[in-house]
Amino acid sequence: MTTGRSGGHRSRGEGIDGGSPTPIRLPPARTERRRTRGEAKMAVGSRGRRTAAALVAVFVVLGMLSSVAPVMATTLVIDIEKSTNGVDADTPPGPSIRIGDPVVWTYVVTNPGEQVISDVEVTDLAPEHSLNPTPVYVSGDENDNGLLDPGEAWVYQASSTAFWDEALGGSYANEAFAHGVGEYGHGVDASDPSHYVATSYCPIDGDIVVPFGSTDPWRGLLKDVPGARRTEPVAVDIPAGVWSVRLAGYDAHSVRGGGGEHEEQWAAELVSTSGATVRTPTTRDIPDDEDFVVDEVAAALVLDEAVTTLTGLHGSLVGPSNSTNSLVALCAAFTRLRPGVSIEKATNGEDADDPTGPTIAVGGAVEWTYVVTNTGSLDLTEVVVSDDQGVTPAYASGDDGDGVLEPGESWTYTASGVAVAGQYVNVATVEAVAVGGEQVSASDRSHYFGAVPAIDIVKSTVGDGSTVVGGSVTFELVVTNTGNVPLSEVTVTDPLVPACDAEIGDLAVGASVDYTCVAEGITAGFTNVAHVVGTSPLGERVAARDEAPVRVVAASGLIGDTVWHDVNKNGKQDPGEEGVAGAKVKLTNLDTNETATATTNADGKYLFSGLAAGRYRVELVTSSVSGDLTTPRVFTPVLGEGAQSLDNDFGLAEALPRTGLDAGALAFAGVVLVLGGGALLVVDRRRLLGR
């Protein structure tokens, strides 16, 4: 092809009209020799004639040179440098370029001479191919005058797609030509070759890729009769299953610009282990400018048994312009298609795979959503969604109208119910059938918790709830979370006994809080009521109450008995055993911690009167008597209202009341008596001896 900027260019070199300057012959040197005088005279005459002739010749030559002097005064030269994908590939093989990848040729045209060059043209010819690139001017005309000035370099480019030429084994060569016209109308030319090698590769991928290698150009129609172009059979190991099959080839006809659209037919022929043959044809229209032919010849090929041999078949139909196709079979790619399905279940919009899930008030509405998705690469039919708790999911949306759950497609189902108490779980399951008959399934569980908030309070008095006028009563309160959800903001109020008010706060399921409080200065009986409230996680308020009656009674109870000398130490007061006077007994009201003390009379009797009902402790003050006890030292009677307890007696082995002298004083007195007696004996003996 040819391109130019106000002119053209041809082969590299210089000269006039394509020729060389006329050479000037110089006369040969004269040979010195002896001459006679006659000969000398004759020579002088002859020399004169030759000189005159030479002068005439010189003038002629000078005239000729003066006529061409303007042309020979400057040089006329053009140069072109061509590269392929940036490589100066003057000699083969040049760069390796994959079939179908871009090829960019760059042409740099320069003027290394002294004359301005016009009418520059750049062409590129590939003598062995039908494809000739068309160089296009890019840049370099610095003053934009359309003239290739001395020292200027103009850049041209052309592009195409690397293709495989069967006859040349993938090698490609083309030669660029530059032509121009000098200042005096003389043409000048230059040329430069370039090369590349087209390499075969597979433009598709898959789980199993089988290269065919190239085939010869072929024309004809693919049919189930001999005549279709076949690749050499390739040994393969393709397991049974469902596969997507794609074939790739190189349409050399399209790259070469071969005349109009045509139909391309593809097929893969597979032979199984049992010798059965499976063929997968398809037909498509290929635009004239499409280079690669990549077809999915089988979207879902079901192989019931393994395949051991693969052959590629291809052919073309002659187009309307009677063009033919030249096809290079490259490879086949097999992608295993596996079925898959998933189901995602949600409860009230929450993906509650794990407990407890959302908390829902018992009797509240429950909405389940089931999203079924085809996660595999095969269509699914006979889709069924079920739920193990008697819930019936119903289809809601998602199908595009064909009743087929296609890869990536999702369908939505819904169901509803009423919340029951406690932890609830149900499992959704989807089942479907894939192309090829394989069944697939998936499950997903979901949870919710049916909330039953509740609280309880128990209030009681310590004792029988009675007291005397001005007395006090102690209450015990127990607050318990009896529901199945935690409570917050738990508060106790007691209008009649503010001392029993309490802020408990959070209370876990089954947890209890107990405490005591005291009502003092009671003047009359009353019924005391305590209230408790709490808040559930759903904001529901729960409450409970309990009461404890208080009575005011007259104090008429009696506690007493005897402190005696237990002579026989049998723990019983026998006849004749006398009481111990002056012994002290202490009484403690265990309900109020109040105490009192009594002293035995001359008969050893003591008595506490005017006692209220309650629990008491009676004990002998041992520091007020001597001797060991033969009975318990402490009694704990319980009095009812107006009751008496008069059998709290204490027996002593040595029944002497304390005199005020302690054991140390008695011991000291004894020592004094002993020493005094010894002194008297000494005096009496001296008297007897006459001293």
WONORQUI-V390374 format. One record per pair of residues at least 4 apart in sequence whose C-alpha atoms are under 6 Angstrom apart, sorted by the first residue. I is the first residue (numbers start at 0). J is the second residue. If there is no record, write none. Layout:
BEGIN
i->I j->J
i->I j->J
END
This chain:
BEGIN
i->0 j->122
i->0 j->123
i->0 j->133
i->1 j->121
i->1 j->122
i->2 j->120
i->2 j->121
i->3 j->7
i->3 j->119
i->3 j->120
i->3 j->121
i->4 j->118
i->4 j->119
i->4 j->145
i->5 j->118
i->6 j->117
i->6 j->118
i->6 j->119
i->6 j->120
i->6 j->179
i->7 j->118
i->7 j->119
i->7 j->120
i->7 j->178
i->7 j->179
i->8 j->119
i->8 j->120
i->8 j->177
i->8 j->178
i->8 j->179
i->8 j->187
i->8 j->188
i->9 j->176
i->9 j->177
i->9 j->178
i->9 j->187
i->9 j->188
i->9 j->189
i->10 j->188
i->10 j->189
i->10 j->190
i->11 j->78
i->11 j->188
i->11 j->189
i->13 j->75
i->13 j->76
i->14 j->18
i->14 j->19
i->16 j->185
i->34 j->38
i->34 j->39
i->35 j->39
i->38 j->42
i->42 j->46
i->46 j->50
i->49 j->53
i->64 j->68
i->68 j->72
i->73 j->113
i->74 j->112
i->74 j->113
i->75 j->112
i->75 j->114
i->76 j->112
i->77 j->110
i->78 j->108
i->78 j->109
i->78 j->189
i->79 j->107
i->79 j->108
i->80 j->106
i->80 j->107
i->80 j->191
i->81 j->105
i->81 j->106
i->82 j->86
i->82 j->87
i->82 j->104
i->82 j->105
i->83 j->103
i->83 j->104
i->84 j->103
i->88 j->93
i->88 j->193
i->88 j->194
i->89 j->192
i->89 j->193
i->91 j->194
i->92 j->195
i->93 j->194
i->93 j->195
i->94 j->195
i->95 j->195
i->95 j->196
i->95 j->197
i->96 j->197
i->96 j->198
i->97 j->197
i->97 j->198
i->98 j->161
i->98 j->162
i->98 j->197
i->98 j->198
i->98 j->199
i->99 j->160
i->99 j->161
i->100 j->160
i->100 j->161
i->101 j->159
i->101 j->160
i->102 j->158
i->102 j->159
i->102 j->160
i->102 j->161
i->103 j->157
i->103 j->158
i->104 j->156
i->104 j->157
i->105 j->155
i->105 j->156
i->106 j->154
i->106 j->155
i->107 j->153
i->107 j->154
i->108 j->152
i->108 j->153
i->109 j->151
i->109 j->152
i->110 j->149
i->110 j->150
i->110 j->151
i->111 j->150
i->112 j->149
i->113 j->149
i->115 j->147
i->115 j->148
i->115 j->182
i->116 j->146
i->116 j->147
i->116 j->179
i->116 j->180
i->116 j->181
i->117 j->146
i->117 j->179
i->117 j->180
i->118 j->179
i->118 j->180
i->119 j->178
i->119 j->179
i->120 j->177
i->120 j->178
i->121 j->176
i->121 j->177
i->122 j->175
i->122 j->176
i->123 j->132
i->123 j->174
i->123 j->175
i->124 j->131
i->124 j->173
i->124 j->174
i->125 j->131
i->125 j->173
i->130 j->255
i->132 j->157
i->133 j->157
i->134 j->155
i->134 j->156
i->134 j->157
i->135 j->155
i->135 j->156
i->136 j->155
i->137 j->154
i->137 j->155
i->138 j->153
i->138 j->154
i->139 j->152
i->139 j->153
i->161 j->197
i->162 j->197
i->163 j->169
i->163 j->197
i->164 j->168
i->164 j->169
i->169 j->196
i->169 j->197
i->170 j->196
i->171 j->194
i->171 j->195
i->171 j->196
i->172 j->193
i->172 j->194
i->173 j->192
i->173 j->193
i->174 j->191
i->174 j->192
i->175 j->190
i->175 j->191
i->176 j->189
i->176 j->190
i->177 j->188
i->177 j->189
i->178 j->187
i->178 j->188
i->179 j->186
i->179 j->187
i->180 j->184
i->180 j->185
i->180 j->186
i->181 j->185
i->201 j->330
i->204 j->332
i->205 j->332
i->205 j->333
i->205 j->334
i->206 j->333
i->206 j->334
i->207 j->332
i->207 j->333
i->208 j->331
i->208 j->332
i->209 j->330
i->209 j->331
i->210 j->329
i->210 j->330
i->211 j->329
i->211 j->330
i->212 j->329
i->213 j->327
i->213 j->328
i->214 j->327
i->216 j->325
i->216 j->326
i->217 j->325
i->219 j->314
i->219 j->315
i->220 j->314
i->220 j->315
i->220 j->316
i->221 j->227
i->221 j->314
i->228 j->312
i->228 j->313
i->229 j->311
i->229 j->312
i->230 j->310
i->230 j->311
i->232 j->309
i->232 j->310
i->233 j->308
i->233 j->309
i->234 j->307
i->234 j->308
i->235 j->307
i->235 j->308
i->236 j->306
i->236 j->307
i->237 j->305
i->237 j->306
i->238 j->305
i->239 j->302
i->239 j->303
i->239 j->304
i->239 j->305
i->240 j->301
i->240 j->302
i->241 j->299
i->241 j->300
i->241 j->301
i->241 j->336
i->242 j->299
i->242 j->300
i->242 j->334
i->242 j->335
i->242 j->336
i->243 j->297
i->243 j->298
i->243 j->299
i->243 j->333
i->243 j->334
i->244 j->295
i->244 j->296
i->244 j->297
i->244 j->332
i->244 j->333
i->245 j->294
i->245 j->295
i->245 j->296
i->245 j->331
i->245 j->332
i->246 j->293
i->246 j->294
i->246 j->331
i->247 j->292
i->247 j->293
i->247 j->329
i->247 j->330
i->248 j->291
i->248 j->292
i->248 j->327
i->248 j->328
i->248 j->329
i->249 j->291
i->249 j->292
i->249 j->326
i->249 j->327
i->250 j->290
i->250 j->291
i->250 j->326
i->251 j->325
i->251 j->326
i->252 j->257
i->252 j->324
i->252 j->325
i->253 j->257
i->253 j->287
i->253 j->288
i->253 j->289
i->253 j->290
i->254 j->290
i->258 j->322
i->259 j->287
i->260 j->286
i->260 j->287
i->260 j->318
i->261 j->316
i->261 j->318
i->262 j->283
i->262 j->284
i->262 j->285
i->262 j->315
i->262 j->316
i->263 j->283
i->263 j->315
i->264 j->282
i->264 j->313
i->264 j->314
i->264 j->315
i->265 j->280
i->265 j->281
i->265 j->313
i->266 j->279
i->266 j->280
i->266 j->312
i->267 j->278
i->267 j->279
i->267 j->310
i->267 j->311
i->268 j->277
i->268 j->278
i->268 j->309
i->268 j->310
i->269 j->276
i->269 j->277
i->269 j->308
i->269 j->309
i->270 j->274
i->270 j->275
i->270 j->276
i->270 j->306
i->270 j->308
i->271 j->275
i->271 j->305
i->271 j->306
i->271 j->307
i->272 j->306
i->279 j->296
i->281 j->296
i->317 j->321
i->317 j->322
i->317 j->323
i->318 j->322
i->336 j->376
i->337 j->375
i->337 j->376
i->338 j->375
i->338 j->376
i->338 j->377
i->339 j->373
i->339 j->374
i->339 j->375
i->340 j->372
i->340 j->373
i->340 j->374
i->341 j->371
i->341 j->372
i->341 j->441
i->342 j->370
i->342 j->371
i->343 j->369
i->343 j->370
i->344 j->368
i->344 j->369
i->345 j->349
i->345 j->350
i->345 j->367
i->345 j->368
i->346 j->366
i->346 j->367
i->347 j->366
i->351 j->356
i->351 j->445
i->351 j->446
i->352 j->444
i->352 j->445
i->354 j->446
i->355 j->447
i->355 j->448
i->356 j->446
i->356 j->447
i->357 j->447
i->358 j->447
i->358 j->448
i->359 j->448
i->359 j->449
i->359 j->450
i->360 j->449
i->360 j->450
i->361 j->418
i->361 j->419
i->361 j->420
i->361 j->449
i->361 j->450
i->362 j->417
i->362 j->418
i->363 j->417
i->363 j->418
i->364 j->417
i->365 j->415
i->365 j->416
i->365 j->417
i->366 j->415
i->367 j->413
i->367 j->414
i->367 j->415
i->368 j->412
i->368 j->413
i->369 j->411
i->369 j->412
i->370 j->410
i->370 j->411
i->371 j->409
i->371 j->410
i->372 j->408
i->372 j->409
i->373 j->406
i->373 j->407
i->373 j->408
i->374 j->407
i->375 j->406
i->376 j->406
i->378 j->404
i->378 j->405
i->378 j->433
i->379 j->403
i->379 j->404
i->379 j->432
i->379 j->433
i->380 j->403
i->380 j->431
i->380 j->432
i->381 j->431
i->381 j->432
i->382 j->430
i->382 j->431
i->383 j->429
i->383 j->430
i->384 j->428
i->384 j->429
i->385 j->427
i->385 j->428
i->386 j->390
i->386 j->426
i->386 j->427
i->387 j->426
i->388 j->425
i->392 j->412
i->392 j->413
i->392 j->414
i->393 j->412
i->393 j->413
i->394 j->412
i->395 j->411
i->395 j->412
i->396 j->410
i->396 j->411
i->397 j->409
i->397 j->410
i->404 j->408
i->418 j->449
i->419 j->449
i->420 j->449
i->421 j->448
i->421 j->449
i->422 j->448
i->423 j->446
i->423 j->447
i->423 j->448
i->424 j->445
i->424 j->446
i->425 j->444
i->425 j->445
i->426 j->443
i->426 j->444
i->427 j->442
i->427 j->443
i->428 j->441
i->428 j->442
i->429 j->440
i->429 j->441
i->430 j->439
i->430 j->440
i->431 j->438
i->431 j->439
i->432 j->436
i->432 j->437
i->432 j->438
i->433 j->437
i->451 j->482
i->451 j->483
i->452 j->482
i->452 j->484
i->453 j->481
i->453 j->482
i->453 j->541
i->454 j->479
i->454 j->480
i->454 j->481
i->455 j->478
i->455 j->479
i->455 j->543
i->456 j->477
i->456 j->478
i->457 j->476
i->457 j->477
i->457 j->545
i->458 j->475
i->458 j->476
i->458 j->545
i->458 j->546
i->459 j->474
i->459 j->475
i->459 j->547
i->460 j->464
i->460 j->473
i->460 j->474
i->461 j->473
i->461 j->474
i->464 j->549
i->465 j->549
i->465 j->550
i->465 j->551
i->466 j->470
i->466 j->551
i->467 j->551
i->467 j->552
i->467 j->553
i->468 j->522
i->468 j->551
i->469 j->520
i->469 j->521
i->469 j->522
i->470 j->520
i->470 j->521
i->471 j->518
i->471 j->519
i->471 j->520
i->471 j->521
i->472 j->517
i->472 j->518
i->473 j->516
i->473 j->517
i->474 j->515
i->474 j->516
i->475 j->514
i->475 j->515
i->476 j->513
i->476 j->514
i->477 j->512
i->477 j->513
i->478 j->511
i->478 j->512
i->479 j->510
i->479 j->511
i->480 j->508
i->480 j->509
i->480 j->510
i->481 j->509
i->483 j->508
i->484 j->508
i->485 j->507
i->485 j->508
i->486 j->505
i->486 j->506
i->486 j->533
i->486 j->534
i->486 j->535
i->487 j->504
i->487 j->505
i->487 j->533
i->487 j->534
i->488 j->504
i->488 j->533
i->489 j->503
i->489 j->504
i->489 j->532
i->489 j->533
i->490 j->501
i->490 j->502
i->490 j->503
i->490 j->531
i->490 j->532
i->491 j->500
i->491 j->501
i->491 j->530
i->491 j->531
i->492 j->500
i->492 j->529
i->492 j->530
i->493 j->497
i->493 j->499
i->493 j->500
i->493 j->529
i->498 j->516
i->499 j->516
i->523 j->551
i->524 j->549
i->524 j->550
i->524 j->551
i->525 j->548
i->525 j->549
i->526 j->547
i->526 j->548
i->527 j->546
i->527 j->547
i->527 j->548
i->528 j->545
i->528 j->546
i->529 j->544
i->529 j->545
i->530 j->543
i->530 j->544
i->531 j->542
i->531 j->543
i->532 j->541
i->532 j->542
i->533 j->540
i->533 j->541
i->534 j->538
i->534 j->539
i->534 j->540
i->535 j->539
i->554 j->609
i->554 j->610
i->554 j->611
i->555 j->609
i->555 j->610
i->555 j->641
i->556 j->608
i->556 j->609
i->556 j->610
i->556 j->611
i->556 j->641
i->556 j->642
i->556 j->643
i->557 j->607
i->557 j->608
i->557 j->643
i->557 j->644
i->558 j->606
i->558 j->607
i->558 j->643
i->558 j->644
i->558 j->645
i->559 j->605
i->559 j->606
i->559 j->645
i->559 j->647
i->560 j->604
i->560 j->605
i->560 j->645
i->560 j->646
i->560 j->647
i->560 j->648
i->561 j->603
i->561 j->604
i->561 j->648
i->562 j->578
i->562 j->579
i->562 j->603
i->562 j->648
i->562 j->649
i->562 j->650
i->563 j->577
i->563 j->578
i->563 j->579
i->563 j->650
i->564 j->576
i->564 j->577
i->564 j->578
i->564 j->650
i->564 j->651
i->564 j->654
i->565 j->650
i->565 j->651
i->565 j->652
i->568 j->652
i->570 j->629
i->570 j->630
i->578 j->602
i->578 j->603
i->579 j->603
i->579 j->654
i->580 j->599
i->580 j->600
i->580 j->601
i->580 j->603
i->581 j->598
i->581 j->599
i->582 j->598
i->582 j->599
i->582 j->623
i->582 j->624
i->583 j->597
i->583 j->598
i->583 j->620
i->583 j->623
i->584 j->596
i->584 j->597
i->584 j->618
i->584 j->619
i->584 j->620
i->585 j->595
i->585 j->596
i->585 j->617
i->585 j->618
i->586 j->594
i->586 j->595
i->586 j->616
i->586 j->617
i->587 j->593
i->587 j->594
i->587 j->615
i->587 j->616
i->588 j->592
i->588 j->593
i->588 j->615
i->589 j->614
i->589 j->615
i->599 j->603
i->599 j->604
i->599 j->605
i->600 j->604
i->612 j->638
i->612 j->639
i->612 j->640
i->613 j->637
i->613 j->638
i->614 j->637
i->615 j->635
i->615 j->636
i->616 j->634
i->616 j->635
i->617 j->633
i->617 j->634
i->618 j->632
i->618 j->633
i->619 j->632
i->623 j->657
i->624 j->656
i->624 j->657
i->625 j->655
i->626 j->651
i->626 j->652
i->626 j->653
i->627 j->651
i->627 j->652
i->628 j->650
i->628 j->651
i->629 j->650
i->629 j->651
i->630 j->649
i->630 j->650
i->638 j->642
i->660 j->664
i->685 j->690
i->686 j->690
END
